[in-house]
Amino acid sequence: MAVDPSAQGVLDLFEALEIPAFESMTPEECRNVFEELRDPDAVVADVAKVEEREVAGVPVRVYTPEGTGSKPVLQWMHGGGWVIGSVERADPTVRELCNRSGCVVVSLDYRLAPESQFPAAVEDAFAVADWLAVNASELGGDPALLAVGGDSAGGNLAAVISQMRPGVFGLQVLIYPSLDMTFSFPSIDTYAEGFLLTKAWMLWFRDHYLGGLDVDLKDPQISPLYASDPVLSTCPTAFVLTTGYDPLQDEGLAYADKLKANGVAVQHVHFGDQIHGFYGMPQAIPAALQALDATAQALRDELAS
């Protein structure tokens, strides 16, 4: 299966821009490049309310959809390898998720590496999850109808939180998640270059997130794929989205299989002709809207009150 033409267009654009290899940059330089690539005039969906606030010491942006009454809540963590990415860059995607799912979405501005290395991002995600489990009603949400999700590094955090907070969430949404920091699956090398996310860039992310720390790469709070079967069996229903031209493809597939083997209901959606990152590019890659719709449907189905 060939790369989707619209996704190939994105790859061609990046090549035409002649941006230096991301792994050759400092974190600040990399963040600046991605900020410059963001179109400040892009049309984004309207939602009923957007509020900046702090939850359990963590800055968050809360998106509320139209409608009355208590609503399901989605805790969302953006991607970016724990080093780049932001609530602002995730804003268009989160708006779509809010409207399409009917969820209040709490988008976390968690601490980034290397300024704040592991486990800072995990701690921030834990803190918000614990707060929502008790106080979601303050945001117009129902603490009995919680979901957690994210893309790439955010998917890693969502998987970790799902394992460590059994019974809190009814659904975990894992969008091409990073789940194995040992980088041992074949797709890491098969798609090491040429599809936006590269193996070299992944090593750069890992070095900034974990470099210099005395850690085990198979620690489930780093690589949730290596959680024990008893822990996996307590996880909530999962919506797992993978892409074909993606170094992370194999670990996403493996995690979906491990969850199923431990009795967890899993909806796995695979976009074989897509690249890592397409989910956040609906204006450039129309298939992203299909992915958002599938995610929203899973949220509505699993969190129906």
C-alpha positions as CSV (number, residue, x, y, z in Angstrom):
1,M,0.0,0.0,0.0
2,A,1.4,3.4,-1.0
3,V,1.5,6.4,1.2
4,D,-1.8,8.4,1.0
5,P,-1.2,11.2,-1.6
6,S,-2.2,13.9,0.9
7,A,0.3,12.5,3.5
8,Q,2.9,12.3,0.8
9,G,2.2,16.0,0.1
10,V,3.1,16.8,3.7
11,L,6.3,14.8,3.4
12,D,7.2,16.6,0.2
13,L,6.5,20.0,1.8
14,F,8.9,19.2,4.7
15,E,11.5,18.2,2.2
16,A,11.0,21.3,0.2
17,L,11.4,23.5,3.3
18,E,14.9,22.0,3.8
19,I,14.6,22.0,7.5
20,P,17.7,20.7,9.2
21,A,17.4,17.3,10.8
22,F,15.4,17.7,14.0
23,E,17.8,15.6,16.0
24,S,20.6,18.2,15.1
25,M,18.7,20.9,16.9
26,T,18.4,22.0,20.5
27,P,15.0,21.4,22.1
28,E,14.3,25.2,22.0
29,E,15.2,25.3,18.3
30,C,13.0,22.4,17.5
31,R,10.1,23.9,19.4
32,N,10.6,27.2,17.5
33,V,10.6,25.4,14.2
34,F,7.3,23.7,14.9
35,E,5.8,27.0,16.2
36,E,6.8,28.7,13.0
37,L,5.1,25.9,11.0
38,R,1.8,26.5,12.7
39,D,-0.6,28.6,10.7
40,P,-2.0,31.2,13.2
41,D,-4.8,32.0,10.7
42,A,-6.0,28.4,10.3
43,V,-9.7,28.0,10.8
44,V,-10.5,26.0,14.0
45,A,-13.8,24.6,15.3
46,D,-15.8,26.7,17.7
47,V,-16.7,25.1,21.0
48,A,-19.1,26.3,23.7
49,K,-16.4,27.4,26.1
50,V,-12.6,27.3,26.4
51,E,-11.0,28.0,29.8
52,E,-7.4,28.3,31.0
53,R,-7.0,27.1,34.5
54,E,-4.8,25.1,36.9
55,V,-5.7,21.6,38.1
56,A,-3.7,20.0,40.9
57,G,-0.9,22.4,40.1
58,V,-0.9,21.5,36.4
59,P,-1.9,24.2,33.8
60,V,-4.7,22.9,31.6
61,R,-7.0,24.1,28.9
62,V,-10.6,23.0,29.4
63,Y,-12.9,22.6,26.3
64,T,-16.7,22.4,26.9
65,P,-19.1,21.3,24.1
66,E,-22.6,22.6,23.6
67,G,-25.4,21.1,25.6
68,T,-26.7,21.0,29.1
69,G,-26.2,18.5,31.9
70,S,-23.2,16.6,33.2
71,K,-20.9,15.4,30.4
72,P,-18.2,12.7,30.0
73,V,-14.6,14.0,30.5
74,L,-11.5,13.2,28.4
75,Q,-8.1,13.9,29.9
76,W,-5.8,14.6,26.9
77,M,-2.0,14.7,26.6
78,H,-0.4,16.1,23.5
79,G,2.4,14.4,21.6
80,G,5.9,15.7,20.9
81,G,8.3,13.1,22.4
82,W,7.9,14.7,25.9
83,V,10.1,17.5,24.5
84,I,8.1,19.5,22.0
85,G,4.4,20.0,21.5
86,S,2.0,22.1,23.4
87,V,-1.6,22.8,24.4
88,E,-1.6,25.4,21.7
89,R,-0.5,23.1,18.9
90,A,-3.0,20.5,20.1
91,D,-5.8,23.0,20.1
92,P,-7.4,22.3,16.7
93,T,-7.4,18.5,17.4
94,V,-8.8,18.9,20.8
95,R,-11.6,21.2,19.6
96,E,-12.6,18.5,17.1
97,L,-12.6,15.8,19.7
98,C,-14.7,18.0,22.1
99,N,-17.4,18.7,19.5
100,R,-17.5,15.3,17.9
101,S,-17.5,13.3,21.2
102,G,-19.6,15.6,23.4
103,C,-16.9,15.3,26.1
104,V,-15.4,18.0,28.2
105,V,-11.7,17.8,27.2
106,V,-9.0,18.7,29.7
107,S,-5.8,19.3,27.7
108,L,-2.7,19.2,29.8
109,D,0.3,21.5,29.6
110,Y,2.5,19.0,31.3
111,R,6.1,19.7,32.0
112,L,8.6,19.0,29.1
113,A,12.1,17.5,29.0
114,P,14.9,18.2,29.2
115,E,14.0,21.0,31.6
116,S,11.8,18.5,33.5
117,Q,12.8,14.9,32.8
118,F,10.9,11.7,33.6
119,P,8.9,11.3,35.7
120,A,7.7,14.9,35.7
121,A,5.2,14.4,32.8
122,V,3.9,11.2,34.4
123,E,3.5,12.9,37.7
124,D,1.5,15.8,36.1
125,A,-0.8,13.3,34.3
126,F,-1.3,11.4,37.6
127,A,-2.2,14.6,39.4
128,V,-4.8,15.6,37.0
129,A,-6.3,12.1,36.8
130,D,-6.6,12.0,40.6
131,W,-8.2,15.4,40.7
132,L,-10.7,14.5,38.0
133,A,-11.7,11.3,39.7
134,V,-13.0,13.4,42.6
135,N,-13.7,16.9,41.1
136,A,-14.8,16.5,37.5
137,S,-18.1,18.0,38.4
138,E,-16.4,21.3,38.8
139,L,-15.8,21.3,35.1
140,G,-19.4,20.2,34.2
141,G,-18.2,16.6,34.0
142,D,-19.2,13.3,35.5
143,P,-16.4,11.7,37.5
144,A,-18.0,8.3,36.7
145,L,-17.5,8.9,33.0
146,L,-13.8,9.5,32.5
147,A,-11.5,8.7,29.6
148,V,-7.8,9.3,29.1
149,G,-6.0,9.7,25.8
150,G,-3.2,11.2,23.8
151,D,-1.1,10.9,20.7
152,S,2.4,9.5,20.5
153,A,4.2,10.5,23.7
154,G,0.7,11.5,25.0
155,G,-0.4,8.0,24.2
156,N,2.4,6.7,26.3
157,L,1.2,8.8,29.2
158,A,-2.4,7.7,28.7
159,A,-1.3,4.0,28.8
160,V,0.7,4.5,31.9
161,I,-2.1,6.3,33.7
162,S,-4.6,3.6,32.6
163,Q,-2.3,1.0,34.2
164,M,-1.7,2.9,37.4
165,R,-5.2,4.1,38.1
166,P,-7.4,1.0,37.6
167,G,-11.1,1.7,37.8
168,V,-10.8,5.4,37.2
169,F,-11.2,5.5,33.4
170,G,-13.8,3.8,31.2
171,L,-11.7,4.2,28.1
172,Q,-8.1,4.8,27.1
173,V,-7.5,6.4,23.7
174,L,-4.0,5.6,22.3
175,I,-3.2,7.3,19.0
176,Y,0.0,5.8,17.5
177,P,1.4,5.5,21.1
178,S,5.0,5.2,22.1
179,L,5.1,2.1,24.3
180,D,8.5,0.5,24.1
181,M,11.5,2.7,24.8
182,T,13.9,-0.2,24.0
183,F,13.1,0.4,20.3
184,S,13.3,-3.3,19.6
185,F,10.5,-3.8,17.1
186,P,11.2,-4.2,13.4
187,S,9.1,-1.2,12.3
188,I,11.6,1.1,14.2
189,D,14.2,0.2,11.5
190,T,11.8,-0.5,8.6
191,Y,10.5,3.1,8.8
192,A,13.6,4.7,10.3
193,E,13.7,7.4,7.6
194,G,11.5,9.2,5.2
195,F,8.2,9.4,7.0
196,L,8.6,12.5,9.2
197,L,9.2,10.7,12.5
198,T,12.6,9.0,12.2
199,K,14.5,6.6,14.4
200,A,17.2,9.3,14.9
201,W,14.6,11.8,16.1
202,M,13.1,9.2,18.5
203,L,16.6,8.6,20.0
204,W,16.9,12.3,20.4
205,F,13.5,12.4,22.3
206,R,14.5,9.5,24.5
207,D,17.9,11.1,25.3
208,H,16.2,14.3,26.4
209,Y,13.5,12.5,28.4
210,L,15.7,9.9,30.1
211,G,19.3,10.8,29.4
212,G,21.5,10.7,32.4
213,L,18.9,9.0,34.6
214,D,19.4,5.6,36.2
215,V,16.3,4.0,34.8
216,D,15.2,0.6,33.4
217,L,13.9,1.1,29.8
218,K,11.4,-1.7,30.6
219,D,10.0,0.2,33.6
220,P,6.2,0.2,32.7
221,Q,6.0,3.9,33.6
222,I,8.5,4.4,30.7
223,S,7.5,1.5,28.4
224,P,4.0,0.5,29.3
225,L,4.2,-2.5,26.9
226,Y,6.2,-4.3,29.7
227,A,3.5,-4.1,32.4
228,S,2.7,-7.4,34.0
229,D,-0.3,-9.4,32.9
230,P,-2.1,-8.8,36.2
231,V,-1.7,-5.0,35.7
232,L,-2.8,-5.2,32.1
233,S,-5.9,-7.1,33.0
234,T,-7.1,-4.2,35.1
235,C,-6.9,-1.7,32.3
236,P,-9.9,0.0,30.8
237,T,-11.3,-0.6,27.3
238,A,-8.9,0.6,24.7
239,F,-9.2,2.5,21.4
240,V,-5.8,2.0,19.7
241,L,-5.0,3.7,16.4
242,T,-1.9,2.8,14.4
243,T,-0.4,3.9,11.1
244,G,1.4,2.0,8.5
245,Y,4.4,4.2,7.7
246,D,5.4,4.7,11.3
247,P,8.4,3.5,13.4
248,L,5.9,2.9,16.3
249,Q,3.5,0.7,14.3
250,D,4.7,-2.6,15.7
251,E,4.6,-1.7,19.4
252,G,1.0,-0.3,19.0
253,L,-0.1,-3.6,17.4
254,A,1.7,-5.6,20.1
255,Y,0.1,-3.6,22.9
256,A,-3.4,-4.1,21.5
257,D,-2.7,-7.8,21.3
258,K,-1.4,-7.9,24.9
259,L,-4.5,-6.1,26.2
260,K,-6.8,-8.5,24.3
261,A,-4.9,-11.5,25.7
262,N,-5.5,-10.1,29.2
263,G,-9.3,-9.8,28.7
264,V,-9.4,-6.1,27.9
265,A,-11.8,-5.0,25.1
266,V,-9.9,-3.4,22.3
267,Q,-10.9,-1.5,19.2
268,H,-7.9,-1.4,16.9
269,V,-8.1,1.0,13.9
270,H,-5.2,0.8,11.4
271,F,-4.6,3.5,8.8
272,G,-2.1,1.6,6.6
273,D,-1.4,4.4,4.2
274,Q,-0.8,7.1,6.8
275,I,2.2,8.6,8.5
276,H,2.9,9.3,12.2
277,G,1.4,12.7,13.0
278,F,-1.5,12.7,10.5
279,Y,-4.1,12.7,13.3
280,G,-3.2,16.4,14.0
281,M,-3.3,17.5,10.3
282,P,-7.0,17.4,9.2
283,Q,-6.6,20.4,7.0
284,A,-3.8,18.8,5.1
285,I,-4.8,15.1,5.4
286,P,-8.5,14.4,5.1
287,A,-8.1,10.9,6.6
288,A,-7.5,12.6,9.9
289,L,-11.2,13.5,10.0
290,Q,-12.1,9.8,9.7
291,A,-9.7,9.1,12.6
292,L,-11.3,11.8,14.7
293,D,-14.7,10.5,13.9
294,A,-13.7,6.9,14.9
295,T,-12.2,8.2,18.2
296,A,-15.3,10.3,19.0
297,Q,-17.6,7.3,18.3
298,A,-15.5,5.1,20.7
299,L,-15.9,7.8,23.3
300,R,-19.6,8.1,22.8
301,D,-20.1,4.4,22.9
302,E,-18.0,3.7,26.0
303,L,-19.0,6.7,28.1
304,A,-22.7,6.8,27.4
305,S,-24.3,7.8,30.7
